[in-house]
Each structure stands twice: as C-alpha cells, then as structure tokens.
Amino acid sequence: MPSAPPYLQLSLADAGSEVHMLRGDLLGIALPSTSPMGVRCWIEEPAAPVMEIEQEPARAVRTDRWLLRATRIGQARLRFECHEDLSPASPRQVEYTIRVD
C-alpha cells in the first residue's frame, strides 16, 4: 500500500513565508472566513507553474481551506486576497513563496 504524500498546513500567521516542497507534496491553506456577512478570501495567483489546486474551500465555518499539490520543479508566488464584505477598504494580500524541488 503506497504511503500518503507529505502534507504541510499554512495559515494567515505564515503569510510572507517561503515554503519548500517536493513534487507530489500537498499544501493546505486555512484562511479566515466569516461568511456570509464578513471576510472572504479568494485565490488571486495560484502558483500555477509549480502547483495545482486539488480542492477549493467548502466555505467551512470561519475558515476557507484550500488544498494544493506541488506538481513541477520551480518557484512561484501563491497569493490570496481577503476582503470584508461591504467594506470600502482595499483587499488584504496574503502571499507565500512556493519552491518545489
């Protein structure tokens, strides 16, 4: 029976981090969400050269959970925007640098 690929979990507290992964590794991102009348986060830059989205959030209570897989060797930026509904403020940028070896 094959073993599961390594899994790394990041949150808002890890924003700005550089993440090192191997091809096939899974990356979970948990960002705040208070839908339907609060904060919503969406992926702006999916690190497409090195990552593929495995699962988009199911809008769980208070958290959006993304699951991505490292697919190609290289480096890319993974960026999310979080915005409060009905707020005139600019969206908050949440960014990680992903390096796949």
KAZIBEL-V155720 format. One record per run of one state. SS is the DSSP state (hx for helix, st for strand, lp for the rest). FROM is the first residue (numbers start at 1). TO is the last residue. Records with the same first field share a line. If there is no record, write none. Layout:
BEGIN
SS=FROM-TO + FROM-TO
END
This chain:
BEGIN
lp=1-6 + 15-17 + 22-25 + 33-38 + 47-50 + 56-59 + 61-62 + 71-73 + 85-91 + 101-101
st=7-11 + 18-21 + 26-32 + 39-46 + 51-55 + 60-60 + 63-70 + 74-84 + 92-100
hx=12-14
END
